[in-house]
């Protein structure tokens, strides 16, 4: 009888220490990207489609990839912010390698923000949430272009970046 009780107790302790597999679900929200929508400068309530827009991160030569494409033809784009720094700069190049409008126009946008690491789960680890500086991001024109900025105005619509379900920044051109 004592052996049976000891065997049952040993089995109970063995199975009580088991845990379910820690797998991070693909639907779990991780570090969000900055969602940017483009608007018509003349009619600020109208979304405007950007054609042949390329985005290049500062210090890199390769283009940011968007669902298998490096060229953006649409009114909304999402770009990642650095999780190890409080500043990220991107080169926004309008009419990149366009055959219709051969003149490329490049503006550089520098985003300043603070970071907050938030624990998601043991399986997923941490995600970084961002708070954009309330001052409009700094835009400057590449010195190689003579036609000036193509971006006319930037508006920080939502400074806290916790998900990708809403627009954080509006660019008017």
N, C-alpha and C positions, 0 to 999 in steps of 0.2 A: 504494500500500500504506500509506504514511504517513497519507494522508487517511482511509483506512478505519479504521485504528487510532485516530486522533483522533476520528472520528465515533463509534466504539464506546465509547471512554472518556467522551466527552461525554454519550452516552446513559446510560451506567452511573452517572455522577455525578448526572444529572438524576433518574433513578428511585430512586437510593439515598436521596435527601433526602425522598421522599414518606413520609407517615405515614398510618396509618389514621385514619378520622374519630373524633374524640373526642366520643362521645355517652354521657351518663350513663345507664346501664341503670336502668329503673324499679324493678328488684328490689334495687338497691343500697341498703344501710342508710344512711340519713341521720340527721340530728339526731333522737334519740328523744324521745317524749313520756313524761310521768310516768303510769304505769299505776296506777290506784286501784281496789281491790276493796272492796265494802261487805259488812259482816258483822253478824249479829244480836248485840247486846250481851249478851243473856241466854244465848245458846248460841253461843259464840265460834267453833265449827267450822262453822257454817252460813252460807253466803252468803245475803245478804238483798237482795231487789229494792228498788230505790229508785224511787218513782213521782213523776213530775212534778218532777224535779230540774233546776234551771237553774243554770248556772255563768257568772259574769260576772267578767272580769278587772278588777283594780283600775284605776280611772281611766277605765273605759269604760262605755258604756251598752248596747252590743249584747251579746247572749248568745254564748257559745262554741258553734260549730256542730259537730255530730257526725253525720257521714254524711248531711247534708241536713236534720237535725233539731236544734232547739235545746233540746228537752226530753229528758231521759234517763229511760228506764224499763228498768232493768236492774241488774245487780250489779257491772258493771265499766265504767270510763270512763278515757279517756286525755286528759290536758291538757298543752299545751305549757308549757315554762318559758322565761323570757326568756334569750336568748343574749347579751345586752349588759348584763346586770346579775346580781348574786348573790342577788337576792331577787325572788320573785314572790308576789303575793297574789291570791286568788280569793274571790269571794262565792259560797257554796254555798246556794242557796235551795230548801228542801224545800217541796213542795206549790205550786210556782209556777203561778199561774193555774189552780188545780184547782177544779173545780166540786163534787167530792165532799168534799174537805177544804179549805174556803176560807181557813183560817189559814195564811199563809206563815210559815216559820221560817227565818231567815237566820243562818248562821255564816260568819265570815271566817277563812280559813286562810292563813297566811303561811309560805312555804317559803324556807328559807335553804340555800344550796348554793354549791359552788365549780364552776368551769367548766374544761374542758380541750378545746381545739380540736385535732382529730385529722385529719390529711390522709387523704382517702379515695382520690382519684385526680385526675389532671389534668382529666378531664372533669367530675367531680362536685365537686371542690374540697374544702373542709373541712366537717366536721360537729362539733357540740359535744356532748360527753359531760358528765354532771353527777354530782356526789357530794353527796347530801343531807347536811345537818348531822345528826350522829347523835342530837342532842337532838330529841325529838318536836316536829314543827312547831307553831307557836303558833296556837291557835284562840281567837277571841274572838267574842262574840255582838254582833250589831248592836244598838245601844241602842234602836232603834225597837220591838224585840220584847220582850214581857214574860214569855214562857213559857220563857226560858232556852235553853241550847244543845240542839240536836237531836243533835249529834255528841258522843258520850260519851267516846270514846277513839280515839287515832290511834297506829298502830304502824308504824314504818319497817321494813319487811320486808327490803328490799335497798336499801342506800344508794347504790350505784353504778348509774347509769342509762346503759347502753350500748346497749340495744335495747328493743323493745316486746313481747317474747315472754314476759315474766314480770311478776308483780305487784310493784311497788316499795313501795306504801303500802297499809295496811289501815285502813279507817274503820269503827268500831263505833258503831251507833246503835240 
